[in-house]
Amino acid sequence: MFLTFREEVEDALRGALESLDLPTDDLGIETPPEGVDAVLASSAAFRLAGEVGAPPPKVASDIAEEIDAEGYDHVAAVTARGPYVNFLPSGAYYNETVETAQDEEYGRLEPTGTSVVVEHTSANPTGPIHVGRARNPITGDAIARILDFAGHDVDRHYYVNDAGRQMAVFTWAYETFDEDDLPEPERERADYDLVRYYRKGNAYLEDADPEDVEKAETEIQAILQGLEDGDEATYERVGDVVDTVLSGMRVTLDRLPAEFDEFVKETRFMRDGSTDDVVSRLKETEYAVYEDDAWQLDLSEFGFEKKLVFLRSDGTSLYTTRDLAHHEWKFENYDRAVTVIGEDHKLQGEQLAQALEILGNETEQLTTFHYSWVNLPEGGMSTRHGTGIDMDDLLDEAEKRARREVETRMDDRIRDDDLSEADVDRIARQVGIGAVRYDIISKQPTKTITFEWDRALDFEAQSAPYVQYVHARCCGIIAEAGGDVPTEIDPSLLDTEEERELIEVIARFPRVIEEAADDLEPHAVATYTRQFAEVFNAFYRECPVLTAEADDLRDARLALVAAAKHTVANALGVIGVEAPESM
C-alpha cells in the first residue's frame, strides 16, 4: 500500500504545482519526523519559496489547499504544518495493508525484467575461509537476496582464482610433499586437509636452500606457463586441487548460508581466447606502454599514479587481465553487474573500471560494493596453530553460545510445547548463525566493526534474537488460536494507536525493499526489522489478541499478527537470517 500511496502523493503534488504554475522536477517527498501523523510529507516549499517570493509555510499552505484528497483512495487529508505538506492515510490504506500482507510473499516486488549478476566472496581457494573476510559472503548474499526480492532476475557468482601464482604454488606443493611431513588437519574436511600442503610449500620457498628454491620456482613457473599455453594436463592438475579445496569451502558457505548459482573459473577466459583478445586490444590503445619488462597501461591521465600491468615479459597474463575479460562477459550476458569486494581492492577496482572504458565498454552497468573488515575482540576466541580464526570457528562458537542462551530461557517460555534436543539444536543454529549475520549486516559496510558476542546474542536489545523472537511470538499466537487465521475480518476495528502504527510499519516494507535494492544497502533492512520489532512489541503489550473483548476484534487482531509474521519473516529472509517458529 505504501508504494500505491506514494504514487497518489506524487500525482497530487504534481497536479497542485502545475495548477500553481510551479516547477514539478523535484517534489521533495520524504518521511515525516516522529510525532507527525502523516505517512509522507513534501518539503518542496523550501525549494519554491524563493521563486514564489513568499515564506515556505505560506507556499506549503497554498500547495495543500490546492489538493482535493477526495479524489484519492488512500490519501485521507492533506495539511500544511510549517514548511511541510503532510499526507495522511485513509481507512482504505490501513484495511488494504492488512489484507495484502496476508500473502506469505508479502513485500516481493513485481518482476523488473532486469538481469543482475552479483559476484561475491570469491576467496582464493587456498584454504578455509577466514573471519576477517566474513563480511563478503554475508553481505554479498544479502545483496543478492534483496535484489531478487525487488523483482530482478539475479544470478549469484563466485569468481574462482584458479590461474594465479598461489594456485601454481599450491599444486606444486600438493604434488611434492608427503602427508607424513604435515601436521594433523584442524578439521576432517578437504579444505583443512589440503591447506597443510599450501602452508608447507610457502614455508619451503621461504626457508629452503637457494638451489632447491630455484628448482621449485622452475616447476611453479612451468605450471603457470602450462595454464597460459592451454595445456590440458596442467589444467587437470590445478583443477583437482582447486575443486577439492572448494568442496570444503562450500560447506562453510552453506552454513551461513551463502548461495551461488555458478562458480566461474578465471581459466575459462584463458581457454576461450578472451584474455588474449583483451591483451591484443589493450596493446593497440594509446595508453599501452612497455616498461620494466611488462606491458602496462599508463592511466595517469585519469588520475592514477600507478600503472596497470596487464602482461608479463614471459607472456603470462595477470589476474586483472583475466578479470577484464570476465567483466566483458558479464556485460554481454547481464543488464547489471554488482561486485562485492574488500576496501583493500578499491584501487584495483577503479583501475579495472577505467581499463574497461578504454576497451570501449559502458561501465554504468557496473557497481562495486566495498566493505571493511570484521574483527573479534581480543580474547573473544583463541586461534589455532597461529593461523588466525576460521569462519567455522566463529560459527561453532555462535551456535554454542546461542544454545546456552536458549537453555537458560527454557523456564520462561510462554508456549507450553515441549522442545526436543533436536529442536534446541535447531534453534541454537538459527539464533547463533542469525546473530552473526545480523550483526555484520546491520552495520554500515565501510566501517570496520568488532563482533561482540554479548551484543549480538542479546534477546532484549537490537539484535537478531530480539527480532527473531517477534516471529516466534507471532507463530505462538497463531498456534494457540488453532493455527487458522480468519479470512473474513473487519480491519477498521484496528483503530488504536499501537495497531495503526503496526499497520503503518507493515505498509512500509515494500518501500524498504525498493530503496535497499536501489541503493545496495542491506543494513537498511536490518534497521527496519529493529524498528518493526519495537512497534510490534508495543502492540503486543497493549492489544490482547486471543483475549480480545469481542470475537470480531480478536479475528482482526489475529489477521494483523499474521500480517506481521509474514512481514518480519520476509524482512529477515532477505538478509539471510532464519525466522524460528519457536524460541
C-alpha positions as CSV (number, residue, x, y, z in Angstrom):
1,M,0.0,0.0,0.0
2,F,2.9,2.4,0.7
3,L,4.0,2.3,-2.9
4,T,0.4,3.0,-4.1
5,F,0.1,5.7,-1.5
6,R,3.3,7.3,-2.7
7,E,2.1,7.3,-6.3
8,E,-1.1,9.1,-5.3
9,V,1.0,11.6,-3.3
10,E,3.2,12.2,-6.4
11,D,0.2,12.7,-8.6
12,A,-1.4,15.1,-6.1
13,L,1.7,17.2,-5.7
14,R,2.4,17.3,-9.4
15,G,-1.2,18.4,-10.1
16,A,-1.1,21.1,-7.4
17,L,2.3,22.6,-8.5
18,E,1.1,22.6,-12.2
19,S,-2.1,24.5,-11.2
20,L,0.0,27.0,-9.3
21,D,2.3,27.3,-12.3
22,L,5.3,26.0,-10.4
23,P,8.1,23.5,-11.5
24,T,7.5,19.8,-10.8
25,D,11.0,18.5,-11.3
26,D,11.6,18.0,-7.5
27,L,8.6,17.0,-5.4
28,G,10.6,16.8,-2.2
29,I,8.7,13.7,-0.9
30,E,10.1,12.3,2.3
31,T,9.2,10.5,5.5
32,P,8.0,12.9,8.2
33,P,9.6,13.0,11.6
34,E,8.2,11.1,14.6
35,G,5.1,12.7,16.1
36,V,3.6,13.7,12.8
37,D,0.5,11.6,11.8
38,A,1.3,11.7,8.1
39,V,2.8,8.8,6.2
40,L,4.6,11.1,3.7
41,A,5.4,14.8,3.5
42,S,6.8,17.2,1.0
43,S,9.5,19.8,1.6
44,A,9.0,21.3,-1.9
45,A,8.0,24.6,-0.2
46,F,11.6,25.2,0.8
47,R,12.8,25.0,-2.8
48,L,9.9,27.0,-4.2
49,A,9.9,29.9,-1.6
50,G,12.5,31.9,-3.5
51,E,10.7,31.5,-6.8
52,V,7.3,32.4,-5.4
53,G,8.6,35.2,-3.2
54,A,6.8,34.0,-0.1
55,P,8.0,32.2,3.1
56,P,8.0,28.4,3.0
57,P,5.0,28.0,5.4
58,K,2.8,30.2,3.1
59,V,3.9,28.2,0.0
60,A,3.2,24.9,1.8
61,S,-0.3,26.1,2.8
62,D,-1.0,27.2,-0.8
63,I,0.0,23.7,-2.1
64,A,-2.1,21.9,0.5
65,E,-5.2,24.0,-0.3
66,E,-4.8,23.1,-4.0
67,I,-5.1,19.4,-3.4
68,D,-8.5,17.7,-3.1
69,A,-8.0,14.5,-1.1
70,E,-11.4,13.2,-2.0
71,G,-10.0,12.3,-5.5
72,Y,-7.7,9.6,-4.0
73,D,-8.4,6.2,-2.5
74,H,-5.5,6.1,0.1
75,V,-5.0,9.8,0.9
76,A,-7.5,10.9,3.6
77,A,-6.3,14.5,4.1
78,V,-3.5,16.9,3.1
79,T,-2.4,19.5,5.6
80,A,0.3,22.1,5.9
81,R,2.5,22.2,9.0
82,G,5.1,24.8,8.9
83,P,7.0,24.5,5.7
84,Y,5.8,20.9,5.1
85,V,2.8,19.5,3.2
86,N,1.7,16.4,5.0
87,F,-0.3,13.5,3.6
88,L,-2.5,11.4,5.9
89,P,-3.6,7.9,5.1
90,S,-7.2,6.9,4.6
91,G,-9.0,3.9,6.2
92,A,-8.6,2.1,2.9
93,Y,-4.8,2.4,3.3
94,Y,-4.9,0.6,6.7
95,N,-7.5,-2.0,5.6
96,E,-5.8,-3.0,2.4
97,T,-2.4,-3.2,4.1
98,V,-3.7,-5.8,6.5
99,E,-5.4,-7.8,3.6
100,T,-2.4,-7.6,1.3
101,A,0.1,-8.7,4.0
102,Q,-1.9,-12.0,4.5
103,D,0.2,-13.2,1.5
104,E,3.2,-15.2,2.6
105,E,5.3,-13.5,-0.2
106,Y,4.3,-10.0,1.0
107,G,6.8,-7.4,0.1
108,R,8.1,-9.1,-3.0
109,L,8.0,-6.6,-5.9
110,E,6.9,-7.1,-9.4
111,P,9.4,-8.5,-11.9
112,T,11.5,-5.7,-13.4
113,G,12.9,-7.7,-16.4
114,T,16.4,-6.6,-15.3
115,S,19.1,-9.3,-15.1
116,V,21.7,-8.8,-12.5
117,V,24.8,-10.8,-11.7
118,V,26.1,-10.5,-8.1
119,E,29.7,-11.6,-7.7
120,H,30.8,-12.1,-4.1
121,T,33.1,-13.9,-1.8
122,S,35.5,-15.1,-4.5
123,A,38.1,-16.0,-1.8
124,N,41.2,-17.7,-3.3
125,P,40.8,-21.5,-3.0
126,T,43.9,-21.8,-0.8
127,G,42.2,-23.0,2.4
128,P,39.4,-22.3,4.9
129,I,37.5,-19.0,4.9
130,H,38.8,-16.6,7.4
131,V,36.8,-14.4,9.8
132,G,38.3,-11.2,8.5
133,R,36.5,-11.8,5.2
134,A,33.2,-12.7,6.8
135,R,31.6,-9.6,5.5
136,N,31.9,-10.6,1.9
137,P,29.8,-13.8,1.7
138,I,27.3,-12.5,4.3
139,T,26.8,-9.1,2.8
140,G,27.0,-10.3,-0.8
141,D,24.4,-13.0,-0.2
142,A,22.1,-10.4,1.4
143,I,22.5,-8.0,-1.6
144,A,21.6,-10.8,-4.0
145,R,18.6,-11.8,-1.9
146,I,17.3,-8.2,-1.7
147,L,17.7,-7.7,-5.5
148,D,15.9,-10.9,-6.1
149,F,13.0,-9.9,-3.7
150,A,12.9,-6.5,-5.5
151,G,11.9,-8.3,-8.7
152,H,15.3,-8.6,-10.5
153,D,16.4,-11.8,-12.2
154,V,19.6,-12.5,-10.1
155,D,22.5,-14.8,-10.6
156,R,25.0,-15.3,-7.8
157,H,28.6,-15.9,-8.9
158,Y,31.8,-16.9,-7.1
159,Y,34.8,-16.0,-9.3
160,V,37.4,-18.6,-8.7
161,N,41.1,-17.5,-8.9
162,D,42.5,-20.8,-10.3
163,A,45.2,-19.4,-12.6
164,G,47.5,-17.3,-10.4
165,R,50.7,-18.0,-8.7
166,Q,49.0,-19.0,-5.5
167,M,47.4,-21.9,-7.2
168,A,50.6,-22.9,-9.0
169,V,52.4,-23.0,-5.7
170,F,49.5,-25.0,-4.2
171,T,49.5,-27.5,-7.0
172,W,53.3,-27.9,-6.8
173,A,53.2,-28.3,-3.1
174,Y,50.4,-30.9,-3.2
175,E,52.4,-32.9,-5.7
176,T,55.7,-32.5,-3.8
177,F,55.2,-33.1,-0.1
178,D,54.2,-36.3,1.7
179,E,51.3,-36.2,4.2
180,D,53.6,-37.7,6.8
181,D,55.6,-34.4,6.8
182,L,52.5,-32.4,7.7
183,P,50.7,-31.6,10.9
184,E,47.3,-33.1,11.7
185,P,44.4,-31.2,9.9
186,E,42.4,-28.9,12.2
187,R,39.1,-30.5,10.8
188,E,38.3,-33.6,8.9
189,R,37.5,-31.7,5.7
190,A,39.0,-31.2,2.3
191,D,40.0,-27.5,2.7
192,Y,41.6,-28.1,6.1
193,D,43.3,-31.2,4.7
194,L,44.9,-29.5,1.6
195,V,45.8,-26.2,3.2
196,R,48.5,-28.0,5.0
197,Y,50.3,-28.5,1.7
198,Y,49.9,-24.9,0.8
199,R,51.4,-23.7,4.1
200,K,54.2,-26.2,3.8
201,G,55.0,-25.1,0.3
202,N,55.2,-21.4,1.2
203,A,57.4,-22.2,4.2
204,Y,59.7,-24.2,2.0
205,L,60.0,-21.4,-0.5
206,E,61.0,-19.0,2.3
207,D,63.4,-21.2,4.2
208,A,64.9,-23.8,1.8
209,D,68.4,-23.6,0.2
210,P,68.5,-21.2,-2.7
211,E,69.2,-24.0,-5.2
212,D,66.2,-26.0,-4.0
213,V,64.0,-22.9,-4.1
214,E,65.2,-22.2,-7.7
215,K,64.3,-25.7,-8.8
216,A,60.8,-25.3,-7.1
217,E,60.3,-21.9,-8.8
218,T,61.1,-23.5,-12.2
219,E,58.4,-26.1,-11.6
220,I,55.9,-23.5,-10.4
221,Q,56.6,-21.3,-13.5
222,A,56.0,-24.4,-15.7
223,I,52.6,-24.8,-14.2
224,L,51.8,-21.1,-14.8
225,Q,53.0,-21.3,-18.4
226,G,51.1,-24.6,-18.9
227,L,47.9,-22.8,-18.0
228,E,48.8,-19.9,-20.3
229,D,49.5,-22.2,-23.2
230,G,46.3,-24.1,-22.8
231,D,47.9,-27.4,-21.7
232,E,45.1,-29.8,-20.8
233,A,47.2,-31.9,-18.4
234,T,48.1,-28.7,-16.5
235,Y,44.5,-27.6,-16.3
236,E,43.6,-31.0,-14.8
237,R,46.4,-30.9,-12.2
238,V,45.4,-27.5,-11.0
239,G,41.7,-28.2,-11.3
240,D,41.9,-31.2,-9.0
241,V,43.4,-29.1,-6.2
242,V,41.1,-26.1,-6.8
243,D,37.9,-28.3,-6.9
244,T,38.9,-30.3,-3.8
245,V,39.6,-27.1,-1.7
246,L,36.4,-25.5,-3.0
247,S,34.3,-28.5,-1.9
248,G,35.4,-27.9,1.7
249,M,34.9,-24.1,1.5
250,R,31.4,-24.6,0.2
251,V,30.5,-26.5,3.4
252,T,31.3,-23.3,5.4
253,L,29.4,-21.1,2.9
254,D,26.4,-23.4,3.1
255,R,26.4,-22.9,6.9
256,L,26.0,-19.1,6.6
257,P,24.2,-19.7,4.2
258,A,25.8,-18.0,1.1
259,E,24.2,-19.4,-2.1
260,F,25.7,-19.5,-5.6
261,D,24.3,-20.3,-9.0
262,E,27.8,-20.7,-10.6
263,F,31.4,-20.9,-9.7
264,V,33.1,-19.1,-12.6
265,K,36.8,-20.0,-13.1
266,E,39.2,-17.5,-14.4
267,T,40.9,-20.1,-16.6
268,R,37.6,-20.1,-18.6
269,F,38.6,-16.8,-20.0
270,M,42.1,-18.0,-20.9
271,R,40.8,-21.2,-22.6
272,D,38.2,-19.4,-24.7
273,G,40.7,-16.9,-26.0
274,S,39.0,-13.8,-24.5
275,T,42.1,-13.0,-22.3
276,D,44.3,-13.0,-25.4
277,D,41.8,-10.8,-27.1
278,V,41.8,-8.3,-24.2
279,V,45.7,-8.2,-24.3
280,S,45.7,-7.5,-28.1
281,R,43.2,-4.7,-27.8
282,L,45.0,-3.1,-24.8
283,K,48.3,-3.1,-26.7
284,E,46.6,-1.1,-29.5
285,T,45.4,1.7,-27.2
286,E,47.3,4.9,-26.8
287,Y,47.7,4.1,-23.1
288,A,49.8,1.0,-23.6
289,V,53.5,1.1,-22.7
290,Y,56.2,-1.5,-22.4
291,E,58.2,-0.8,-19.3
292,D,60.1,-2.8,-16.7
293,D,59.8,-5.9,-18.8
294,A,56.0,-5.8,-18.8
295,W,53.1,-4.4,-20.8
296,Q,51.2,-1.8,-18.8
297,L,48.5,0.8,-19.1
298,D,49.5,4.4,-18.2
299,L,46.4,5.7,-16.5
300,S,48.0,9.0,-15.2
301,E,45.6,11.0,-17.5
302,F,42.8,9.6,-15.3
303,G,44.5,10.4,-12.0
304,F,46.2,7.1,-11.3
305,E,49.8,7.3,-10.3
306,K,50.4,3.5,-10.5
307,K,50.4,1.9,-13.9
308,L,48.3,-1.2,-14.5
309,V,50.3,-4.2,-15.6
310,F,48.4,-6.5,-18.0
311,L,51.1,-8.8,-19.5
312,R,54.4,-10.1,-18.1
313,S,57.5,-10.3,-20.2
314,D,57.2,-14.1,-20.3
315,G,53.8,-13.8,-21.9
316,T,51.7,-14.7,-18.9
317,S,48.6,-12.7,-18.1
318,L,47.6,-11.3,-14.7
319,Y,44.5,-11.6,-12.6
320,T,43.4,-8.2,-13.6
321,T,43.8,-9.0,-17.3
322,R,41.6,-12.1,-16.9
323,D,39.1,-10.1,-14.8
324,L,38.7,-7.6,-17.7
325,A,37.7,-10.5,-19.9
326,H,35.4,-11.8,-17.1
327,H,33.7,-8.4,-16.8
328,E,33.2,-8.0,-20.6
329,W,31.5,-11.4,-20.4
330,K,29.2,-10.1,-17.6
331,F,28.3,-7.1,-19.7
332,E,27.4,-9.3,-22.6
333,N,25.1,-11.5,-20.5
334,Y,23.6,-9.2,-17.9
335,D,22.0,-5.8,-17.7
336,R,23.8,-5.0,-14.4
337,A,26.8,-6.3,-12.6
338,V,27.4,-6.0,-8.9
339,T,30.8,-6.9,-7.4
340,V,31.3,-7.1,-3.6
341,I,35.0,-6.6,-2.7
342,G,37.1,-5.5,0.2
343,E,38.2,-2.0,0.6
344,D,41.8,-3.1,0.1
345,H,40.9,-3.7,-3.5
346,K,39.4,-0.3,-4.2
347,L,42.3,1.0,-6.3
348,Q,42.4,-2.2,-8.3
349,G,38.6,-1.9,-8.9
350,E,38.9,1.7,-10.0
351,Q,41.7,0.8,-12.4
352,L,39.7,-2.1,-13.7
353,A,36.7,0.1,-14.5
354,Q,39.0,2.6,-16.3
355,A,40.5,-0.1,-18.4
356,L,37.1,-1.4,-19.3
357,E,36.2,2.1,-20.5
358,I,39.4,2.2,-22.6
359,L,38.3,-1.1,-24.1
360,G,35.1,0.6,-25.2
361,N,32.7,-0.7,-22.5
362,E,29.9,1.3,-20.9
363,T,30.6,0.9,-17.2
364,E,27.4,2.4,-15.9
365,Q,26.1,-1.1,-15.5
366,L,28.9,-2.0,-13.1
367,T,28.5,-1.3,-9.4
368,T,31.3,-2.1,-6.9
369,F,30.3,-2.6,-3.3
370,H,33.2,-2.1,-0.9
371,Y,33.3,-3.4,2.7
372,S,35.6,-3.1,5.6
373,W,36.9,-5.8,7.9
374,V,35.4,-7.7,10.7
375,N,37.4,-8.1,13.9
376,L,36.9,-10.2,17.0
377,P,37.5,-8.7,20.5
378,E,40.9,-9.7,21.9
379,G,40.4,-12.9,24.0
380,G,37.0,-13.5,22.4
381,M,38.2,-16.6,20.7
382,S,41.5,-18.4,20.5
383,T,43.5,-19.0,17.4
384,R,44.7,-22.4,16.4
385,H,48.3,-23.1,15.2
386,G,48.8,-19.4,14.7
387,T,46.7,-19.4,11.6
388,G,44.1,-17.0,12.7
389,I,40.4,-17.6,13.2
390,D,38.4,-19.5,10.6
391,M,34.8,-18.8,9.8
392,D,33.9,-22.3,11.0
393,D,35.4,-21.4,14.4
394,L,33.2,-18.4,14.6
395,L,30.0,-20.3,13.6
396,D,30.7,-23.1,16.1
397,E,31.2,-20.6,18.9
398,A,28.0,-18.8,17.8
399,E,25.9,-21.9,18.0
400,K,27.4,-23.0,21.3
401,R,26.7,-19.6,22.9
402,A,23.2,-19.4,21.4
403,R,22.4,-22.8,22.8
404,R,23.4,-21.7,26.3
405,E,21.1,-18.6,25.9
406,V,18.2,-20.8,24.7
407,E,18.7,-23.3,27.6
408,T,18.7,-20.5,30.2
409,R,15.4,-19.2,28.9
410,M,13.6,-22.6,28.8
411,D,11.7,-22.0,32.0
412,D,10.5,-18.5,30.9
413,R,8.9,-19.7,27.6
414,I,5.3,-18.6,27.1
415,R,4.4,-21.6,25.0
416,D,3.9,-25.0,26.6
417,D,5.1,-27.1,23.7
418,D,7.9,-29.5,24.5
419,L,11.2,-28.9,22.8
420,S,13.3,-31.9,22.0
421,E,17.1,-31.9,21.8
422,A,16.8,-31.6,18.1
423,D,14.6,-28.6,18.5
424,V,17.1,-26.9,20.8
425,D,19.9,-27.7,18.4
426,R,17.9,-26.2,15.5
427,I,17.0,-23.0,17.5
428,A,20.6,-22.6,18.6
429,R,21.8,-22.8,15.0
430,Q,19.1,-20.4,13.8
431,V,19.8,-17.9,16.6
432,G,23.6,-18.3,16.6
433,I,24.2,-18.0,12.9
434,G,21.5,-15.4,12.6
435,A,23.2,-13.3,15.2
436,V,26.5,-13.4,13.3
437,R,24.8,-12.5,10.0
438,Y,22.6,-9.8,11.5
439,D,25.3,-8.1,13.5
440,I,27.5,-7.9,10.4
441,I,24.8,-6.8,8.0
442,S,23.3,-4.2,10.4
443,K,26.5,-2.0,10.3
444,Q,27.5,0.5,7.6
445,P,29.6,-1.7,5.3
446,T,32.5,0.8,5.0
447,K,33.1,0.9,8.8
448,T,35.4,-1.6,10.4
449,I,33.4,-3.5,13.1
450,T,34.3,-5.6,16.1
451,F,32.0,-8.5,16.6
452,E,30.8,-8.7,20.2
453,W,29.1,-11.8,21.5
454,D,27.1,-10.2,24.3
455,R,25.5,-7.6,22.0
456,A,24.9,-10.0,19.1
457,L,23.1,-12.6,21.3
458,D,21.1,-10.2,23.4
459,F,17.5,-11.2,23.3
460,E,16.4,-7.9,24.8
461,A,18.4,-5.5,22.7
462,Q,18.5,-4.6,19.0
463,S,19.9,-7.9,17.7
464,A,18.9,-10.9,15.6
465,P,17.3,-12.8,18.6
466,Y,15.3,-9.7,19.5
467,V,13.8,-9.6,16.0
468,Q,13.6,-13.4,15.7
469,Y,11.6,-13.5,18.9
470,V,8.9,-11.4,17.3
471,H,8.4,-14.0,14.6
472,A,8.3,-16.8,17.1
473,R,5.8,-14.9,19.2
474,C,3.6,-14.4,16.1
475,C,3.8,-18.1,15.4
476,G,2.9,-18.9,19.0
477,I,-0.2,-16.7,19.0
478,I,-1.5,-18.2,15.7
479,A,-0.7,-21.7,17.0
480,E,-2.7,-21.0,20.2
481,A,-5.6,-19.9,18.1
482,G,-5.7,-23.3,16.4
483,G,-3.4,-22.5,13.5
484,D,-6.1,-20.8,11.4
485,V,-6.2,-17.1,10.6
486,P,-9.7,-15.7,9.8
487,T,-10.1,-14.6,6.2
488,E,-13.3,-12.6,6.8
489,I,-12.4,-9.7,9.1
490,D,-13.1,-6.0,9.6
491,P,-9.8,-4.2,9.5
492,S,-11.4,-0.9,10.5
493,L,-11.7,-2.3,14.1
494,L,-7.9,-1.9,14.3
495,D,-8.0,1.7,15.4
496,T,-5.8,2.0,18.4
497,E,-2.5,3.9,18.2
498,E,-0.5,0.7,18.6
499,E,-2.5,-1.1,15.9
500,R,-2.3,1.8,13.5
501,E,1.5,2.1,14.0
502,L,2.0,-1.6,13.4
503,I,0.0,-1.4,10.2
504,E,2.0,1.6,9.0
505,V,5.3,-0.2,9.6
506,I,4.0,-3.2,7.7
507,A,2.9,-1.0,4.8
508,R,6.4,0.5,4.6
509,F,8.1,-2.9,3.9
510,P,7.9,-2.9,0.1
511,R,9.3,0.6,0.0
512,V,12.2,-0.6,2.3
513,I,13.0,-3.4,-0.2
514,E,12.8,-1.0,-3.2
515,E,15.2,1.5,-1.6
516,A,17.6,-1.2,-0.3
517,A,17.8,-2.7,-3.8
518,D,18.3,0.7,-5.5
519,D,21.0,1.8,-3.1
520,L,22.5,-1.6,-2.3
521,E,22.0,-1.0,1.4
522,P,21.2,-4.3,3.2
523,H,21.8,-2.6,6.5
524,A,18.6,-0.6,5.8
525,V,16.6,-3.8,6.0
526,A,18.2,-4.7,9.3
527,T,17.4,-1.3,10.7
528,Y,13.8,-1.7,9.5
529,T,13.5,-5.1,11.4
530,R,14.6,-3.5,14.6
531,Q,12.0,-0.7,14.2
532,F,9.4,-3.3,13.3
533,A,10.2,-5.4,16.5
534,E,9.8,-2.3,18.7
535,V,6.4,-1.4,17.2
536,F,5.2,-5.0,17.3
537,N,6.2,-5.3,21.0
538,A,4.2,-2.2,21.8
539,F,1.2,-3.7,20.1
540,Y,1.7,-7.0,21.9
541,R,1.8,-5.2,25.3
542,E,-1.3,-3.0,24.7
543,C,-3.6,-5.1,22.5
544,P,-4.6,-8.5,23.7
545,V,-5.2,-10.8,20.7
546,L,-6.7,-14.1,21.9
547,T,-8.4,-12.5,24.9
548,A,-9.8,-9.5,23.0
549,E,-13.1,-8.2,24.3
550,A,-15.0,-9.2,21.2
551,D,-14.7,-12.0,18.6
552,D,-14.6,-9.7,15.6
553,L,-11.8,-7.7,17.2
554,R,-10.0,-11.0,18.1
555,D,-10.2,-12.0,14.4
556,A,-9.0,-8.7,13.2
557,R,-6.0,-8.7,15.6
558,L,-5.2,-12.3,14.6
559,A,-5.1,-11.2,11.0
560,L,-2.8,-8.4,11.9
561,V,-0.5,-10.8,13.7
562,A,-0.4,-13.0,10.6
563,A,0.5,-9.9,8.5
564,A,3.2,-9.0,11.0
565,K,4.5,-12.6,10.8
566,H,4.8,-12.6,7.1
567,T,6.5,-9.2,7.1
568,V,9.1,-9.9,9.7
569,A,9.8,-13.4,8.2
570,N,10.4,-11.9,4.8
571,A,12.5,-9.0,6.1
572,L,14.7,-11.4,8.0
573,G,14.8,-13.7,5.0
574,V,16.1,-11.1,2.6
575,I,19.1,-10.6,4.8
576,G,19.6,-14.3,5.2
577,V,18.5,-14.6,8.8
578,E,16.2,-17.5,9.7
579,A,12.9,-16.8,11.4
580,P,12.4,-19.5,14.1
581,E,8.8,-20.6,14.8
582,S,9.6,-21.1,18.5
583,M,12.4,-19.9,20.8
